Amino acid sequence: MIAIIDYGVGNLLSVAKALERIGSEALITSRKEDFLEADGVILPGVGAFGDAMISLRKLELLAALKAYAKTGKPLLGICLGMQLLFSVSEEHGDHVGLGLIPGHVIRMRGDYKIPQVGWNQLQFESKHPLVAGVEAGEFTYFVHSYLVAPIDPSVIVATTDYHQTIPAIVVKGNIVGMQFHPEKSSTTGLKLLSNFVSWSNAGGDS
């Protein structure tokens, strides 16, 4: 079973429906007892970093998420959820994140359209069970104004190009992030979610 964390921020139903399409049992929950028992956990997110951290704190989920991460079972952050995995964000001031992947979340800067909204191609930096069967050049759907800057660049599994190289998929042990929305990314997104489910059912073994 895959638990989708409901903390008042995110495309919960879209993620749940995508999991149902690939035949995976999904549970939307804000009860830490539920996701501590799950095979894998998804942390979705839409909105502002600081507000999301406040919501997680009010629901007393911060310590539970960190405890779950220590179990070795997979945790997937989507879009804002991916950014929350990092140490700190500069969005509307400095805000401390979960710190599961060392690094910063910084605003995209340049003479181009921000936010990035639309379909962009993936390019792979390394292999991982999460991206098995997905080819370089396949498209996924992005909506974001901030990007992650991990301290250790080896955690970057895939990138996309939007006037600069942007980390699209990061993996640190059992902690995974996707800057795009796999639930809105057609067959490529469903394949990635299917890989996450398979990886979760295998206990996170790589």
Number of C-alpha atoms within 10 A of each C-alpha: 17 25 25 26 25 21 23 16 19 21 18 21 12 14 22 20 15 21 20 12 12 13 11 17 14 20 19 18 15 18 16 19 10 17 23 18 14 19 20 27 29 26 25 26 25 16 13 13 25 19 13 21 19 14 16 20 13 11 15 14 18 18 13 16 21 14 13 20 18 13 12 16 23 28 27 23 22 27 26 27 24 28 29 30 29 23 19 24 25 15 15 10 9 13 17 16 23 17 15 19 25 17 20 23 24 16 17 20 13 9 7 10 12 14 14 17 13 12 15 19 17 22 20 19 16 11 10 12 14 23 21 12 11 17 13 14 12 15 21 23 20 22 17 18 15 23 21 25 18 18 13 11 12 12 21 22 24 22 22 23 13 13 13 11 12 19 26 26 25 24 20 15 17 21 22 25 31 25 27 27 21 23 24 17 19 14 15 20 21 18 19 21 22 21 19 24 25 17 20 23 17 13 16 22 13 10
